[in-house]
């Protein structure tokens, strides 16, 4: 009996060791957790154990072979959680959340990218499952597996105690760890992937309950904040573009480092470079940042159109698609009678766009059914950018003026593949396929934008239009730091990674001279800037950004994880740097820095409350009617009924 007990407990301990080992290997080789110091290293070693001990300990209630089978099932489930996070992290440089599981419908649209992140060594994550399965099948003595009743609760208590020890040590090293919900990296680093998953589930349940208990009183503190944060318009620019068409060009995965970058002595983006240097009276903001989180492109859309931050978990387009919004499109319509439209040759259901655009108030959504999409003119996610923009011109010119048009490109998207005949610049030579491909699709996008400009001018639209070009999010994640260090010629430290979150913003305003504007800002500031150019004061709106042209503009750029950049300070991974020199500021406990930290967290939390509680349903504005989704029909038939058949299918 002693020998039997020893063998069966050995199976239990072997299961724990297997889970611990492959999880720790993933921590070390798959995730960029930013581990520093002996304490963090120690916590990284022990944090997978508490979950494994508790979950496997529960199976010790079982009798006979059932206990071993359930141990195997627990191992399978934990392995699935681990490998899912590994694959997701490779693609998005982030961890899965319950909210992002609702976005699983998007995976079908990204098959090439998903397949591209698989590796042969992923099979190693399943070796232990084969070993455990063979033991269950080959060792008949497991049928007598039975322990005393007190063993299972004792093991579970021991695992729980280990968790609280882990939590206590983590709080010593990182105070208020569980209050810092903006950065999943910290939770995983200190408490472990499996404990993070449980924590995320609890957080998700709490968030879902918030909307049910929300009231108009919750909006008061937010309205007070946005009013106090308001920046009055610059008289020089206020109303200067009133009644002008607005075309917003969304550059997929385009980072600012590409501007003026030369690969083997050749400009990667020659046309955008010219615009950045003032051609066509373009204003170039060279300190403009994205704020996107797990929602990536959809977060950029949400932020630029609503002056709200994307959520810390998941994508608001998916999880808050039934919310009430006060969007740029609807404000322009109800104040200045603008027609609004989105042009994106993707499936209309991707990122739930066919539903949330109705809540945002877009009059038209030109999705893939409006375009002639073939295998020959498509690449990666769909219609190539040159084809897309060319086919969009007939639709654009049919819109009633003035219009607000949002054109979204796709070709410059991970994994940055391009047909050989479309490539007009050589690939990079870093040896990292993702980074090397990035330059070819960036050049292609540059040429597509130049083509669009020529078409706008040929159709007489350019001179009477505010043209805005912006990058939506970073295209190269920290998983490619080695190659990016070669590209940029500098070490990718946490500070440098923060600086790399710059995306371009270029703006042509009829009658306004172009040039470089060094103001620090982000996508959150675009909506109030556009409104003020139209002569619409945003004081009473729930906007978290401020007008980029205002002398009172807030130059604190918040990141979704609670970090920030200002002209003076950069705060990332709990370290404060001098933005101009990149040097660590040792005396970082000053009132000025602490106030910046508090303000950023407050702003992110209040924006999250607006979305989680759907608070804009309580916000009443004079001369503003809330959007009725039933008024919108995004079918080809509805458009053709109004305008006639204008697009060759």
Residue pairs with C-beta under 8 A, 6 or more apart in sequence:
4 141
4 144
5 147
7 139
7 141
8 67
8 68
8 141
8 142
8 145
8 147
9 147
11 68
11 71
11 132
11 135
11 142
12 56
12 60
12 71
14 132
14 135
15 52
15 56
15 71
15 72
15 74
15 75
15 132
16 49
16 52
16 53
16 56
18 75
18 128
18 131
18 132
19 48
19 52
19 56
19 75
19 78
19 79
19 128
20 48
20 49
20 52
21 128
22 79
22 82
22 124
22 125
22 128
23 48
23 78
23 82
23 192
23 193
23 194
24 44
24 45
24 48
26 82
26 85
26 86
26 125
26 193
27 33
27 44
27 193
30 86
30 89
30 90
31 86
31 89
31 188
32 93
32 478
32 479
32 481
33 44
33 185
33 188
33 189
34 185
34 189
34 494
34 573
35 41
35 44
35 189
37 173
39 169
39 172
39 173
40 173
40 189
40 190
42 169
43 166
43 169
43 170
43 173
43 189
43 190
44 189
46 162
46 166
47 166
47 190
47 191
47 192
47 195
48 192
48 193
48 194
49 159
49 162
50 159
50 160
50 162
50 163
50 166
50 192
50 195
51 78
51 159
51 163
51 192
51 194
51 195
51 198
52 78
52 159
52 194
53 155
53 156
53 158
53 159
53 162
54 156
54 159
54 160
54 163
55 74
55 78
55 194
56 71
56 74
56 75
56 155
57 152
57 155
57 156
57 158
57 159
58 152
58 156
59 67
59 70
59 71
59 74
59 152
60 67
60 147
60 151
60 152
60 155
61 67
61 152
62 70
62 145
63 145
63 146
64 142
64 143
64 144
64 145
64 146
65 136
65 142
65 143
65 145
66 145
67 142
67 145
67 146
68 135
68 136
68 142
68 145
69 136
71 132
72 129
72 132
72 133
72 136
75 128
75 129
75 132
76 129
78 194
79 125
79 126
79 128
79 129
81 193
81 194
81 197
82 125
82 193
83 122
83 125
84 96
85 95
85 96
85 193
86 122
86 125
87 114
87 117
87 118
87 122
88 94
88 95
88 96
88 100
89 95
89 479
90 117
90 479
91 113
91 114
91 117
91 414
92 294
92 296
92 477
93 477
93 478
93 479
94 184
94 293
94 294
95 184
95 185
95 188
95 193
95 196
96 197
97 184
97 200
97 204
97 294
97 313
97 314
98 200
98 201
98 204
98 313
98 314
99 204
99 294
99 311
99 313
99 314
99 315
99 318
99 319
100 294
100 313
100 314
100 315
102 314
102 318
102 319
103 314
103 315
103 318
103 351
105 349
105 350
106 350
106 351
107 114
109 346
109 347
109 350
109 381
110 381
112 380
112 415
112 417
113 380
113 413
113 414
113 415
116 414
116 415
135 142
136 142
163 191
163 195
166 190
166 191
166 192
166 195
167 177
167 191
170 177
170 190
170 191
171 177
173 190
174 180
174 186
174 190
174 574
177 186
177 187
177 190
177 191
178 187
178 199
180 186
180 562
181 203
181 312
182 312
182 560
182 561
182 562
182 601
182 604
183 561
183 562
184 196
184 200
184 313
185 561
187 195
187 196
187 199
188 196
191 199
200 313
203 313
204 313
207 612
210 609
210 612
210 613
211 612
211 613
211 614
214 613
214 614
214 615
214 618
215 618
216 618
218 609
218 613
218 615
218 618
219 542
219 615
219 616
219 618
219 619
221 606
222 542
222 606
222 609
222 610
222 615
223 542
223 619
225 602
225 603
225 606
226 541
226 542
226 543
226 544
227 539
227 540
229 544
229 546
229 554
229 603
230 538
230 539
230 543
230 546
231 528
231 546
231 547
231 550
231 551
231 552
231 553
231 554
232 539
232 550
232 552
233 532
233 537
233 547
233 549
233 550
234 532
234 547
234 549
234 550
234 551
236 549
237 509
237 512
237 532
237 533
237 549
238 532
238 533
238 535
239 532
239 533
239 534
239 535
240 509
240 511
240 512
240 533
241 466
241 509
241 510
241 533
241 534
242 336
242 533
242 534
242 535
243 336
243 402
243 534
244 402
244 464
244 465
244 466
244 509
244 510
245 401
245 402
245 403
245 404
245 405
245 461
245 464
245 465
245 466
246 332
246 338
246 402
246 403
246 404
246 405
246 465
246 466
246 468
246 530
247 396
247 405
247 407
247 456
247 461
247 465
247 466
247 467
247 468
248 304
248 404
248 405
248 406
248 407
248 468
248 469
248 470
249 407
249 409
249 449
249 452
249 467
249 468
249 469
249 470
250 297
250 300
250 301
250 406
250 407
250 408
250 409
250 470
250 472
251 409
251 412
251 445
251 449
251 469
251 470
251 471
251 472
251 503
251 504
252 297
252 408
252 409
252 410
252 411
252 412
252 413
252 445
252 472
252 475
253 412
253 413
253 414
253 416
253 471
253 472
253 473
253 474
253 475
254 412
254 442
254 445
254 471
254 472
254 475
254 503
254 504
255 471
255 474
255 475
255 476
255 500
255 501
255 502
255 503
256 286
256 288
256 471
256 502
256 503
256 504
257 487
257 488
257 500
257 502
258 268
258 269
258 272
258 442
258 504
259 269
259 272
259 273
259 276
259 284
259 286
259 504
260 267
260 273
260 276
261 267
261 268
261 269
262 268
263 425
263 426
263 428
263 439
264 426
266 425
267 273
268 425
268 439
268 442
268 443
268 446
269 442
269 443
269 445
269 446
270 446
271 446
271 447
271 449
271 450
271 453
272 446
272 449
272 469
272 504
272 506
275 282
275 284
275 469
275 506
276 282
276 284
276 286
276 504
276 506
276 516
277 284
277 516
278 284
278 514
278 515
278 516
279 514
280 453
280 462
280 508
280 514
281 508
281 509
281 512
281 513
281 514
282 467
282 506
282 507
282 508
282 514
283 506
283 507
283 508
283 509
283 512
283 514
283 515
283 516
283 517
284 504
284 505
284 506
284 514
284 515
284 516
284 517
285 504
285 505
285 506
285 507
285 517
285 518
285 519
285 521
285 548
286 502
286 504
286 516
286 517
286 518
287 502
287 518
287 519
287 520
287 521
287 567
288 470
288 502
288 503
288 504
288 505
288 520
288 521
288 522
288 523
289 501
289 502
289 503
289 520
289 521
289 522
289 523
289 557
289 559
289 565
290 300
290 471
290 472
290 473
290 474
290 501
290 503
290 522
290 523
291 299
291 303
291 309
291 310
291 522
291 523
291 524
291 557
291 558
291 559
291 560
292 299
292 300
292 303
292 310
292 472
292 473
292 523
292 560
293 299
293 310
293 311
293 312
293 313
293 560
293 561
294 310
294 311
294 313
294 314
294 315
295 302
295 310
295 311
295 314
295 315
295 316
295 317
295 318
295 351
296 315
296 472
296 473
297 351
297 408
297 472
297 473
298 310
298 315
298 316
298 317
298 318
298 351
298 353
299 309
299 310
299 311
299 315
299 316
299 473
299 560
300 310
300 470
300 472
300 473
300 523
301 317
301 406
301 408
301 472
302 308
302 310
302 316
302 317
303 309
303 310
303 522
303 523
303 524
303 526
304 328
304 470
304 523
304 526
304 527
305 327
305 328
305 329
305 360
305 406
305 527
306 325
306 326
306 327
306 328
306 360
306 527
307 524
307 525
307 526
307 527
307 528
307 538
307 541
307 542
307 543
307 544
307 545
308 316
308 524
308 542
308 544
308 607
308 610
308 611
309 524
309 544
309 558
309 560
309 603
309 604
309 607
309 608
310 316
310 560
311 319
311 320
311 608
311 611
311 612
312 560
312 604
312 608
315 351
316 323
316 611
317 351
317 352
317 353
317 356
318 351
318 352
320 356
320 611
320 612
320 614
321 352
321 355
321 356
321 359
322 355
322 359
322 614
323 359
323 611
323 614
323 616
323 617
324 359
324 614
324 616
324 617
324 619
324 626
324 627
325 359
325 360
325 361
325 616
325 627
326 541
326 542
326 616
326 619
326 621
326 624
327 360
327 361
327 627
328 404
328 527
328 530
328 531
329 338
329 340
329 360
329 361
329 362
329 363
329 404
330 340
330 360
330 361
330 624
330 627
331 531
331 536
331 541
331 624
332 338
332 340
332 404
332 531
332 534
332 536
333 339
333 340
333 361
333 363
334 623
334 624
334 625
335 534
335 536
335 623
336 402
336 534
336 536
337 402
338 402
338 403
338 404
339 363
339 364
339 399
339 400
339 401
339 402
339 403
339 404
340 361
340 362
340 363
340 364
340 403
340 404
340 405
340 406
341 362
341 363
341 364
341 365
341 366
341 395
341 396
341 399
341 403
341 404
341 405
341 406
342 353
342 357
342 362
342 364
342 365
342 366
342 405
342 406
342 408
343 366
343 388
343 392
343 395
343 396
343 405
343 406
343 407
343 408
344 353
344 365
344 366
344 367
344 407
344 408
344 410
345 366
345 367
345 368
345 370
345 371
345 373
345 382
345 383
345 388
345 391
345 410
346 353
346 367
346 368
346 381
346 382
346 408
346 410
347 367
347 368
348 354
348 365
348 367
348 368
348 369
348 634
353 365
353 367
354 365
354 367
354 634
355 629
357 365
357 632
357 634
358 627
358 629
358 631
358 632
358 634
359 627
359 629
360 627
361 627
362 406
362 632
363 632
364 399
364 634
364 639
365 634
366 392
366 395
366 639
367 634
368 382
368 383
369 635
369 636
370 395
370 636
370 639
370 647
371 383
371 387
371 388
371 391
371 647
372 391
372 647
372 648
372 649
373 382
373 383
377 383
377 384
377 387
378 384
379 411
379 417
379 418
379 419
379 422
380 410
380 411
380 413
380 415
380 416
380 417
381 410
381 411
381 413
382 410
383 391
383 410
384 411
384 422
384 444
384 448
385 409
385 410
385 411
385 412
385 444
385 445
385 448
386 444
386 447
386 448
386 451
388 409
388 410
388 448
389 407
389 409
389 448
389 449
389 451
389 452
389 455
390 451
390 455
391 647
392 407
393 452
393 455
393 456
393 459
394 646
394 647
395 646
395 647
396 403
396 405
396 461
397 459
397 461
398 643
398 646
399 405
407 452
409 445
409 448
411 418
411 441
411 444
411 445
411 448
412 438
412 441
412 442
412 444
412 445
412 475
413 441
413 475
414 434
414 475
415 433
415 434
415 437
416 434
416 437
416 438
416 440
416 441
416 475
417 437
417 441
418 437
418 440
418 441
418 444
422 444
423 440
423 443
423 444
424 443
424 444
424 447
425 439
425 440
425 443
426 439
426 440
427 436
427 437
427 439
427 440
428 435
428 436
428 437
428 438
428 439
428 483
428 487
429 436
430 436
430 482
430 483
430 486
430 487
431 483
432 480
432 482
432 483
434 476
434 480
434 483
435 476
435 480
435 483
435 484
435 487
436 483
438 475
438 476
449 469
453 462
453 467
456 462
456 465
456 467
457 463
462 508
463 510
464 510
465 508
465 510
466 507
466 508
466 509
466 510
466 530
466 533
467 506
467 507
467 508
468 505
468 506
468 507
468 508
468 526
468 530
469 504
469 505
469 506
469 507
470 503
470 504
470 505
470 506
470 523
470 526
471 503
471 504
471 505
472 503
473 503
474 500
474 501
474 503
476 484
476 500
478 492
478 497
481 492
481 497
484 492
484 500
485 491
485 492
488 496
490 496
492 500
493 582
494 572
494 573
494 575
495 570
495 572
495 575
495 577
495 582
496 582
497 572
498 559
498 563
498 565
498 570
498 572
499 565
499 570
501 559
501 565
503 523
505 521
505 526
508 514
509 533
517 548
519 548
519 553
519 555
520 555
520 556
520 557
520 565
520 566
520 567
521 545
521 548
521 553
521 555
521 557
522 545
522 557
522 558
523 545
524 544
524 545
524 558
525 545
525 546
525 547
525 548
525 553
526 545
526 548
527 538
527 543
527 545
528 538
528 541
528 543
528 545
528 546
528 547
529 545
529 547
529 548
529 549
531 537
531 538
531 541
531 547
532 538
532 547
532 549
532 550
533 549
538 547
540 621
540 622
541 621
542 610
542 615
542 616
542 619
544 603
544 606
544 607
546 552
546 553
546 554
547 553
555 566
555 567
556 564
556 565
556 566
556 596
556 599
556 600
557 564
557 565
557 566
558 564
558 600
558 603
558 604
559 565
559 572
560 604
562 597
562 600
562 601
562 604
563 570
563 571
563 572
563 573
563 600
564 570
564 571
564 596
564 597
564 600
565 571
565 579
566 579
566 596
567 579
567 580
568 578
568 579
568 580
569 576
569 577
569 578
569 579
569 585
569 593
569 596
570 576
570 577
570 578
570 579
570 582
571 577
571 593
571 596
571 597
571 600
575 584
575 588
576 584
576 585
576 588
576 593
577 583
577 584
577 585
578 584
578 585
585 593
609 615
610 616
617 626
640 646
